[in-house]
Amino acid sequence: TPRQLEILRSAVPIIQERLVLLKDALPQLDFLFADDADLTVADDAFASLPDGAAEVLDAAVAALAEGPFDAEAIQAALREQIIEGLGLKPRVAFGPVRVAISGRKVSPPLFESMEILGRESSLERLRALRARL
């Protein structure tokens, strides 16, 4: 579809360095093509969520509800709301967000992935994981 081509064109540059073979791209990008309601959170990713994950996800939703939605703005808003606001280290702060967005512990660059997904999908995924906690 046109939207899938748009996702692919936007996503390939952010994973290009990580690719050895072209077939390696799909496992890294499949979450970008999943419907929000169909995103599967890997068991190991869910198990890795820290005790304060619910608070992190609530803060992420609040940070991203308004304002610009490009990778730089997303990073700035999340840093302000979660790292500075909650006083967390980046790994702890962004881990739950990464799991919500991609369904796994490791993914392509988080902020760029969120930009590709768009505000509504990103917020939907954050809220969906929050509802599971």
N, C-alpha and C positions, 0 to 999 in steps of 0.2 A: 504494500500500500504506500501511498505517498508519505504517510506518517512514519512507517517503518524505514523507508529510505532516508528520511530526515534524521531519525534516531541513529541509523548506521553511519551516516555522514558526520554527525556530531561526535559519535562515540569512538570511531576508529582512531582518531588522533590521540585520544587520551589513553589508549591501551597499546598503541603501536610499539612502544619500547618493550612491552611485556610479551609480545608475540614472537614465537619462533616459526610457527606455521600458521597459515590462515585459518585452519580448522580449530586452532586454539582460541579464536575470537569468540565463538558462540558461548562456550561455558563462562566466559568472563562478562558477556553482555546480555545473557538471556533474561536477567531480571528487568532490563529496560524494555523488553518486549512483552512482559507478563502483564495481564490485567491486574490492577491493584488488588482486587478481591481474590485473585488466584495466586498471589505471591506466596511461595512456600518459604517459611523460615526454617533453616536447617536446625536440627536438634542441638548440634554442638554450638551453634550461634546463640540459640535461645538459652542454653545452659551457661553461656559465658556472660550473660547480662549481670552487671553488678547490682547490689542491693538498692541503690538509688536510681535505677533505670527509669522508673515511672516519673520521677521528678525531672530527670533529664529530658524525657520525651515531652512532658508538659511544657517545659521551658523552650524546647525546640519549636513546638507548635506556636507558642506565643511569639517567638522571635521571627517566625517566617510568615505570619498571617498577613503582614502588610509590607510595603516597601519594594524596592527593586528585587528582582529574582534572577540575578546572574551569579556565577560562581564566586566572584569576589564579594558581592553583597551578602550572599548566603553565609560565607565564611565569617565575615565581620559580624553579622547578626548573631550567629551561633556562638562565636567567641564571647561577645559581650554578654549574652543572656546566660550561657552555660558556664564558661570558664571563669569569667569575671563575676557574674551574678551568683553562681552556685559555688564558686571557689574550687572547681575541679581541674585536674590535669587533663590535657587534650585527649590522651588515650582513653581515659575513663569517660570523658565528656562526649566524645564522638563515637564510641563503640556502640551504644544503644541506637544512635541515629543511623549508623552504617547497617546494623542488623535490620532495622525497620525498613530502610530504603532498598537494600539488596537481598535480604534474607540470609546473609552469611557474615562471617567475621572478617573476611578479606574480600575486597572488591576494587574495581577501578576507582580513581580519585572521587571521593565522596561529593564534594561541592559541585564538580562538573557533572557528575551523574544526576544530582538533584536538579541542576539547571536543565539537563536534557529531559528529565521526566516532567518538569514543570511544577508550578506551585501546587496545583490541586492534587496531582498524583502523589507528590512528596508528602503533603499534609495528610492525605488519606492513609498512606502507609505508616506514618508516624502514629496516627490515631489508632490504626488497627493493631499495631504492636502494643500500644498503651492499654488497649482494651483487654489484652491477654494477660496483663500483669495484675 
